[in-house]
Amino acid sequence: MGEIHVMRDGLLPPGPPERRHLISITDLRKADVERLLGTARSFSRSLEREVKKLPTLRGRTIVNVFYESSTRTSSSFELAAKRLSADTMAIKAAGSSVDKGESLKDTILTLAAYDPDVIVMRHPHIGAPQLAARYCEAHIVNAGDGKHQHPTQALLDLFTIQEELGKIEGLHVAIVGDVLHSRVARSNIQGLTMMGARVTLVGPPSLIPRGIEAMGCEISTDIRSIAAADVVYVLRMQKERMQEGANYVPSLREYSARWGVTPERLRPGQKVMHPGPMNRGVEIDPRVADAADALIEIQVRAGLVVRMAVLYDLLTHGPVAVKELEPTEVA
């Protein structure tokens, strides 16, 4: 009988590639962000065609699981998947087995049985997307977990700034408002500083997290400091995440008077952004929200192409110029 030789690990064929997820901006390097923004730019050109649908992800299944209310994020992810010809399924906590007490783990195991390619998840608890990645073979995209991360919002904001101002590196962005409870703020700080922008957080001391300057940003409690920024990024008061009975500001009226972004506090030419939904008359004056320099509607449009790019990037081996892809009328 011949001898049996054990092959060394180094000579074994490569295993399947590690599953890629987008759970945090820190999952990305600068080169990854640049690639995603470039892919989104290609997709934005495809939307100018009469037939906007591309066959890129035909046969793939995207499941959107939203445990919190959402308009912009949920609708843009669903439309992004459909524009790429993927099959989609939407699950909302209200009206599902979650109402009957089903755990997140069991919900994920149920969805995993359908063999989806991507699960897009929004959840009120920090760490929910990581849990989903543990119990499912699908690629996981974090559409917001508590006050932790919202990476695709940061990417669409970077895309908006780059398209409107021509660059990100060297710009000064002031993020104003309730930073303490904002996942958007955390993701944007990481994304903007990674791409070479300067970030200043502006707001009352009670709504600025202690030690957040360790993320590479500056802090100001003077609303007048927004005048020095190229972009003013306005956050709403996250009342749904505030502890019951906690008084972070004396009243919304006083907050608006001291911290609201008004025309008088801006200089000509400053760009204004807001992730939505807006509380007009509280954190942002209606005249600012409707001004020509407001990029809020542009952010919404950017959300579609950026989320197309994210889905495409996770399910392929790198970007392909959209001009090489032919549109399809397949429903």
LINCORBEL-V795794 format. One record per backbone hydrogen bond with DSSP energy under -0.5 kcal/mol. CO is the residue of the C=O (numbers start at 1). NH is the residue of the N-H. E is the energy in kcal/mol with one decimal. If there is no record, write none. Layout:
BEGIN
CO,NH,E
CO,NH,E
END
This chain:
BEGIN
3,5,-0.6
5,7,-0.5
8,11,-1.8
8,12,-0.6
9,12,-1.0
22,142,-3.2
24,27,-1.9
25,28,-2.0
29,33,-2.2
30,34,-2.5
31,35,-2.2
32,36,-2.6
33,37,-2.7
34,38,-2.1
35,39,-2.4
36,40,-2.5
37,41,-1.9
38,42,-1.7
39,43,-2.3
40,44,-2.1
41,45,-1.1
42,46,-1.2
43,47,-1.2
45,48,-1.3
46,49,-1.4
50,52,-0.7
53,328,-2.0
55,58,-1.9
57,60,-2.1
60,87,-3.2
61,117,-2.1
61,118,-1.8
62,64,-0.5
62,89,-1.8
63,65,-0.6
63,120,-3.0
64,66,-0.6
64,91,-3.6
65,67,-0.6
65,122,-2.4
66,93,-1.8
71,75,-1.9
72,76,-2.1
73,77,-2.2
74,78,-2.1
75,79,-2.5
76,80,-2.5
77,81,-2.1
78,82,-2.0
79,83,-2.7
80,84,-1.0
81,86,-2.6
82,85,-1.8
83,54,-3.3
84,57,-2.7
85,59,-0.7
87,62,-3.1
89,64,-2.9
91,66,-2.8
93,96,-1.8
93,99,-0.6
96,99,-1.5
97,100,-1.1
97,102,-1.9
98,101,-1.9
103,107,-2.1
104,108,-2.6
105,109,-2.5
106,110,-2.1
107,111,-2.3
108,112,-2.7
109,113,-1.1
110,113,-0.5
111,114,-1.6
111,116,-0.5
112,115,-1.8
117,139,-2.6
118,63,-2.7
119,121,-0.6
119,141,-2.5
120,65,-3.6
121,143,-3.6
122,67,-2.7
123,146,-2.2
125,128,-1.5
127,131,-1.8
128,132,-2.2
129,133,-2.2
130,134,-1.2
131,135,-1.2
132,136,-0.7
139,119,-2.8
140,22,-2.7
141,121,-2.7
141,143,-0.7
142,152,-0.6
144,123,-2.5
145,148,-2.4
145,149,-0.6
149,145,-1.5
150,153,-0.7
150,154,-1.5
151,155,-2.2
152,156,-2.2
153,157,-2.0
154,158,-2.5
155,159,-2.5
156,160,-2.3
157,161,-2.5
158,162,-2.6
159,163,-2.5
160,164,-2.4
161,165,-2.9
161,167,-0.5
162,166,-1.3
168,171,-2.0
171,173,-0.5
171,198,-3.2
172,230,-2.5
172,231,-1.8
173,175,-0.6
173,200,-2.4
174,176,-0.6
174,233,-3.6
175,202,-2.9
176,235,-2.8
177,179,-1.9
179,182,-1.4
181,183,-0.6
182,186,-1.3
183,150,-0.6
183,187,-2.2
184,188,-2.5
185,189,-2.6
186,190,-1.9
187,191,-2.6
188,192,-3.1
189,193,-2.2
190,194,-1.9
191,195,-1.5
192,197,-2.8
193,196,-1.3
196,170,-2.5
198,173,-3.1
199,218,-2.7
200,175,-2.6
201,220,-2.8
202,177,-2.4
204,207,-2.2
205,208,-1.3
207,179,-0.8
207,180,-2.0
207,209,-0.5
209,212,-1.4
211,214,-1.8
212,215,-2.2
213,216,-1.9
218,201,-3.1
220,203,-1.5
221,223,-0.6
222,225,-2.1
223,226,-1.6
224,227,-1.4
225,228,-1.3
226,229,-1.6
230,271,-1.9
231,174,-2.8
231,233,-0.6
232,234,-0.6
232,273,-2.6
233,176,-3.1
234,275,-0.7
236,238,-0.5
237,239,-1.8
238,241,-1.7
239,242,-1.0
243,246,-2.0
246,248,-0.7
251,255,-2.4
252,256,-2.7
253,257,-2.2
254,258,-2.3
255,259,-3.5
255,260,-0.7
256,260,-1.4
260,262,-0.8
261,285,-2.6
262,265,-1.3
263,266,-1.2
267,270,-1.8
271,232,-3.0
272,295,-3.2
273,234,-3.0
278,280,-0.7
279,282,-2.2
279,283,-0.9
279,284,-0.9
283,261,-2.2
284,281,-2.9
285,288,-1.1
285,289,-2.2
286,290,-1.9
288,291,-1.1
291,294,-1.5
293,272,-1.7
295,299,-2.2
296,300,-1.4
297,301,-1.9
298,302,-2.4
299,303,-1.9
300,304,-0.8
301,304,-0.6
301,305,-1.1
302,306,-2.5
303,307,-1.8
304,308,-1.9
305,309,-2.1
306,310,-2.2
307,311,-2.2
308,312,-2.5
309,313,-2.7
310,314,-2.2
311,315,-1.4
312,316,-0.6
313,316,-0.6
321,324,-1.9
322,325,-2.0
326,55,-1.0
END
